[in-house]
Amino acid sequence: MTVLTIAALTLREASRRRVLLALTVLTVVLIALSGWGFSRVAAESGGSALTSGEARLTASILLNLVMFGFSLIAALGTAFLAGPTLAGETESGIALAVLARPIRRSAFLLGKWLGLVAFGSGFVVLAGLAQCLVVRATVDYWPPQPVAALALLAAQTTVLLTLAVLLSTAISPMASGVVAVGLFCTTWVAGVVGGIGASLGNDAVARVGTVSRMLLPTDGLWRGAMNAFQDPTALAVFGGSDGEAFPFLSAAPLTLTYLAWAAVWVALVWAVAAAAFVRKDL
Amino acid sequence: MTAPSAVGNDAQREAARLVAGLPQAPAVWCSGLRKRYGRQQAVEDVSLQVDRGDVVGLLGPNGAGKTSVIKMLLGLVRPDAGEVMLLGRPAGDPAARARVGYLPELFRYQPWLSAAEVLALHVRLSGIDVPASEQRECLALLGLAERTGDRVGGFSKGMQQRLGLAVALVAEPELVVLDEPTSALDPLGRVDVRDIVLALKSRGVAVLLNSHLIGEVERVCDRVVILDRGRVAASGTLTELLGQRELRLHLTGLSAAAEARLAATGAVTRAGDWFTVALPADDHGTAVPDLVRDLAALGARVHAVEPARITLEERLLGILRAGADARAEAGR
């Protein structure tokens, strides 16, 4: 009951703060720009300058590129929402009156987290779906596994905001947002570096990506999402293993083990956040 | 489950009768509270009790640990040591706070909600069913009837503090904890708060009031706890704390015998022809007429006799200064 009340409150906060307006504007701009871009691609390839395989490759890469934009917007949005809603409320004193009510702090934290998950996942799923429809309308490309892809994008957002929740139990609202987004970008870069290492056959460099994907599963889940968005033949068109070095194509789908690890990671980080929040002096 | 036997029913009724006959647990009971922030010992061995229906004032200088004690009572700060019971339940159990209303010293409410929504949120979190009409009445009581639909973000500090009071009062509390409830209020608002506290008291609601406005505390509180440097420096009813009554006399033609008679009553201080005499604590109304009669008989000319009583402010300052002197003495 408390959990749902707090989750609903968090959603209402997200909808009433400017963050929703900012997200909507950014999303609409991105969808409009990508729609224009895809229509240009269609116009260019209309004169059979591109083979159908090349066209699908281009569509896959562009779709992954735009989706990366959305996941970045979602990362920024949720990380900067998680900070104010938790660290901000404890700093400003809003949490004092709320937590003096007969509620458990862990229930309060779970409510906040659920609200943020619903908001972040809702955003990436809606924006991602809109983007898929734009791509279908402009270049007639439909991803092979759209449901899995959007679910993985939502999972990636969940991982990042769980990290932001943990950070916001310890550091200031703005700092927690900055650190969460910083780590998100670092892991992505580490993933790209690892991909280059793999394509060059350098195990040591390839391990950078593997380790970073274990430490923060955002990049791993993102690669799974890309794999589900892209055309299965795209990688072969791109040139087999060289595709691994390219940041907007993914060589392999996710394993169940990795998905399980991502779930365990979220549970562990949430538990640490709850333990820290329960002990916090307000 | 089998139906309870007649014997079981009787036993239950007997148990219920016994429990009903027990005195209610105090609204607040805490013992041996300690809290250290880094190298600063904020609270050291604080024990206090607020009985049902009592209004207890918490007084002390800045940094005495008043807000820390309040936050420990409400589970907002974890004590390093000590026990807390709220309304008969251990404070570690969130349910202990179901009937507790709290106005924090740092009062801020969700700026993106309206005043009515803030109240509805707190009612939902308290788990107590309060009809919307009562919630509106609560806002009206605090002078917010016209602003129920307005976003809290646009409220002045005084309005937010009024909203905070409404939040503390809305969920039918049995204990209300007010931490500096008038810090942002104008004189009219302060009178409102005084009336509210007195109304709570008349309904049997216990109130723990932390305020710098000693006059306010003196007017509404039954008991006072004075904190100094994280310790209880003094506590008791107002009569106990201010029990020392004094008498001011304007006297001339005072003989040595009359002076001795004066000194026999209590400690005397003199400023010109004005004498201030401390009256004995066990006086039953005879000390003053007897003294005046004897002084007149001993040839003193009595121009004026005025009863005097030390104020809570004087008593508080006396206790704090005595504490400072004792520390200076110990440090020497």
Interface residues (C-beta under 8 A of the other chain):
Chain A: M1 T2 T5 L9 R12 E13 R16 R17 S92 G93 I94 L96 A97 V98 L99 A100 R101 P102 I103 R104 R279 D281 L282
Chain B: Y37 K71 L74 G75 L76 V77 R78 P94 A95 A96 R97 A98 V100 Y102 L103 P104 L106 F107 R108 Y109 Q110 W112 L113 L121 H122 R124 L125 S126 G127 G164 V167
